[in-house]
Amino acid sequence: MPTIKRGAIVKGKVTGIQPYGAFVQLEGGMQGLIHISEISHRFVKDVRDYVNVGDDVTVKVLDVDWKMKRASLSLKALEPGAEKRQARIKMPLEPGFRPLKEKLREWIEQSKKEDLPKQ
């Protein structure tokens, strides 16, 4: 019976590090990957700056593939203020940007006219 579900907060042990992320052993033989983009909200140059082999970690489960016994995991989803950051990202464009959007078409047309060869 599956015990790890999407959205769950689970503990595991880092078993491997690659340039693209960290592998984590979870309960029931499930292997997980914390992709480098899910390590931190900050720029991550080297995964080893955040986790090392043998570290115990607490992560959020983003997705589970039961056939392959693999899970996608996130450390950054548990960082303080993560909910606020996600809400801010999903916000629509503010009204102050509307004039730029309206002017874009005009600028493109103007650029095309300037690039035409003179006869």
C-alpha positions as CSV (number, residue, x, y, z in Angstrom):
1,M,0.0,0.0,0.0
2,P,1.5,3.4,-1.0
3,T,2.5,5.5,1.9
4,I,4.2,8.4,0.1
5,K,1.7,10.7,-1.6
6,R,2.0,14.0,-3.6
7,G,2.2,16.9,-1.2
8,A,3.5,14.8,1.8
9,I,6.4,16.0,3.9
10,V,8.8,13.0,4.3
11,K,12.3,12.3,5.6
12,G,15.1,10.6,3.7
13,K,18.8,10.2,3.4
14,V,20.9,11.6,0.5
15,T,22.5,8.7,-1.3
16,G,24.0,10.5,-4.3
17,I,24.9,13.9,-5.8
18,Q,24.9,14.8,-9.5
19,P,25.3,18.2,-11.1
20,Y,21.5,18.2,-11.8
21,G,20.4,17.2,-8.3
22,A,20.5,15.0,-5.2
23,F,19.2,11.4,-4.9
24,V,17.3,10.6,-1.7
25,Q,16.4,7.2,-0.3
26,L,12.8,7.2,1.1
27,E,10.8,4.6,3.0
28,G,9.7,1.5,1.3
29,G,12.6,1.4,-1.2
30,M,11.4,4.5,-2.9
31,Q,14.1,6.6,-4.6
32,G,13.6,10.3,-4.9
33,L,15.4,13.1,-6.8
34,I,15.6,16.7,-5.6
35,H,16.2,18.4,-8.9
36,I,18.7,21.4,-8.7
37,S,15.8,23.7,-9.4
38,E,14.0,22.4,-6.3
39,I,17.0,22.8,-3.9
40,S,16.5,26.5,-3.1
41,H,14.8,29.7,-4.2
42,R,18.3,31.1,-4.5
43,F,20.6,30.4,-7.5
44,V,22.2,26.9,-6.9
45,K,25.6,26.6,-8.6
46,D,26.6,23.4,-6.8
47,V,24.2,21.0,-5.1
48,R,26.9,20.2,-2.6
49,D,26.6,23.7,-1.2
50,Y,23.2,22.6,0.2
51,V,23.3,18.8,0.8
52,N,25.9,16.0,0.9
53,V,25.8,12.2,0.7
54,G,24.7,10.9,4.1
55,D,22.6,13.9,5.1
56,D,19.2,13.4,6.5
57,V,16.7,15.7,4.8
58,T,13.1,16.6,5.1
59,V,11.5,17.2,1.7
60,K,8.1,17.8,0.1
61,V,6.9,15.2,-2.4
62,L,6.0,16.9,-5.7
63,D,5.1,13.7,-7.7
64,V,5.3,10.0,-7.4
65,D,5.8,7.3,-10.1
66,W,4.8,4.0,-8.4
67,K,5.7,1.8,-11.4
68,M,9.3,3.1,-11.4
69,K,9.4,3.5,-7.5
70,R,10.6,7.1,-7.9
71,A,9.6,10.5,-6.5
72,S,10.2,14.1,-7.4
73,L,11.1,16.0,-4.3
74,S,11.6,19.6,-3.2
75,L,13.6,21.3,-0.5
76,K,12.7,24.8,-1.5
77,A,9.0,24.1,-1.0
78,L,9.8,23.9,2.7
79,E,11.8,27.1,2.9
80,P,10.2,29.8,5.1
81,G,8.0,32.1,2.9
82,A,7.7,29.6,0.0
83,E,3.9,30.0,-0.2
84,K,4.3,33.7,-0.5
85,R,6.8,33.4,-3.3
86,Q,4.6,31.0,-5.2
87,A,1.6,33.3,-4.8
88,R,3.7,36.3,-6.1
89,I,4.8,34.3,-9.1
90,K,1.2,33.5,-10.1
91,M,0.0,37.1,-9.9
92,P,-1.0,38.6,-13.3
93,L,0.8,41.6,-14.8
94,E,0.2,44.8,-12.9
95,P,-1.6,47.6,-14.6
96,G,1.6,49.7,-14.8
97,F,2.9,47.3,-17.5
98,R,0.0,47.7,-19.8
99,P,1.4,50.8,-21.6
100,L,4.6,48.7,-22.5
101,K,2.5,46.0,-23.9
102,E,0.5,48.4,-26.0
103,K,3.6,50.1,-27.3
104,L,5.4,46.9,-28.2
105,R,3.5,46.5,-31.5
106,E,4.2,50.1,-32.4
107,W,7.9,49.6,-31.7
108,I,8.1,46.4,-33.7
109,E,6.5,48.1,-36.7
110,Q,8.8,51.1,-36.4
111,S,11.8,48.8,-36.2
112,K,10.7,47.0,-39.4
113,K,10.4,50.3,-41.3
114,E,13.9,51.3,-40.2
115,D,15.4,48.0,-41.4
116,L,14.0,48.3,-44.9
117,P,16.6,49.0,-47.6
118,K,16.4,52.6,-49.0
119,Q,15.6,52.9,-52.7
